[in-house]
């Protein structure tokens, strides 16, 4: 009997377990809240801009994106507070 006529016992092994569950990329809301509140707290407690210009540009982009994971009213309030703090710090 030639090898090619034997069934491949491993060819269907992955099917025994089914497809893997889809991977979720959504962060936990607690993690998002903790991070945005940490950044906002850093800005609120500062008397002068706590970050170099490059980091300010980074947070201006990333902070609003992070809040998109939160409920709309909460996200809007956090974005408003963050922008107010940036304005205050830039004026200092």
Protein Blocks (a to p, Z undefined) as FASTA:
>chain_A
ZZklpccfklmmmmmnopaddddfbdcfklmmmmmmmmmmmmmmpmbdfbdfklmmmmmm
mmmmmmmmpcfklmmmmmmmmmmmmmmmmmZZ
